[in-house]
Amino acid sequence: MGWLVERKRTYNRRRSWRYAELEEELRSQLLSGRLTTIMDNRKLGSFLHEIVIHRRTFDYVTLKFV
């Protein structure tokens, strides 16, 4: 959890950073499975994996990925 808190703090201080750097780090954490372990929530980890790794969009009307 400390990783995410620190990255958010750093990102908020340096607005000149591109979000792509933060996204790439999040992607790395998801691929390694560390983020899911940190969150201790397999469903949320799977949800984020679909969005960040597979670039899918969640349709809240149908409650499915598109």
C-alpha positions as CSV (number, residue, x, y, z in Angstrom):
1,M,0.0,0.0,0.0
2,G,2.9,2.3,0.7
3,W,4.0,2.1,-2.9
4,L,0.6,3.4,-4.1
5,V,0.4,6.2,-1.5
6,E,4.0,7.4,-2.2
7,R,3.4,7.3,-6.0
8,K,0.2,9.3,-5.6
9,R,1.9,11.9,-3.4
10,T,4.8,12.2,-5.8
11,Y,2.5,12.5,-8.8
12,N,0.4,15.1,-7.2
13,R,3.5,17.2,-6.5
14,R,4.9,17.0,-10.0
15,R,2.1,17.9,-12.3
16,S,4.6,18.0,-15.2
17,W,4.9,14.2,-15.0
18,R,3.0,12.4,-17.6
19,Y,0.3,10.0,-16.4
20,A,1.8,7.3,-18.7
21,E,4.7,6.9,-16.2
22,L,2.3,6.2,-13.4
23,E,0.2,3.9,-15.5
24,E,3.3,1.9,-16.5
25,E,4.2,1.4,-12.9
26,L,0.6,0.3,-12.1
27,R,0.8,-2.0,-15.1
28,S,4.0,-3.6,-13.7
29,Q,2.5,-4.1,-10.3
30,L,-0.6,-5.7,-11.8
31,L,1.4,-8.0,-14.0
32,S,3.5,-9.2,-11.1
33,G,0.4,-9.8,-9.0
34,R,1.7,-7.6,-6.2
35,L,-1.1,-5.0,-6.4
36,T,-3.8,-7.7,-6.0
37,T,-1.9,-9.1,-3.0
38,I,-1.5,-5.6,-1.5
39,M,-5.2,-4.9,-1.9
40,D,-6.2,-8.4,-0.7
41,N,-9.1,-8.3,-3.1
42,R,-8.9,-10.8,-6.0
43,K,-12.0,-9.4,-7.7
44,L,-10.8,-5.8,-7.6
45,G,-7.4,-7.0,-8.9
46,S,-9.1,-8.8,-11.8
47,F,-11.2,-5.8,-12.6
48,L,-8.2,-3.5,-12.7
49,H,-6.3,-6.1,-14.7
50,E,-9.0,-6.0,-17.4
51,I,-9.0,-2.2,-17.5
52,V,-5.2,-1.5,-17.3
53,I,-3.7,-4.5,-19.0
54,H,-6.3,-5.4,-21.6
55,R,-7.5,-1.8,-22.1
56,R,-11.1,-2.7,-21.8
57,T,-14.0,-0.4,-20.8
58,F,-16.6,-1.3,-18.2
59,D,-20.2,-0.5,-19.2
60,Y,-22.1,0.3,-16.1
61,V,-25.4,-0.1,-17.8
62,T,-24.8,-3.8,-18.8
63,L,-22.2,-4.4,-16.0
64,K,-19.9,-5.9,-18.6
65,F,-16.6,-5.1,-20.2
66,V,-16.8,-3.9,-23.8
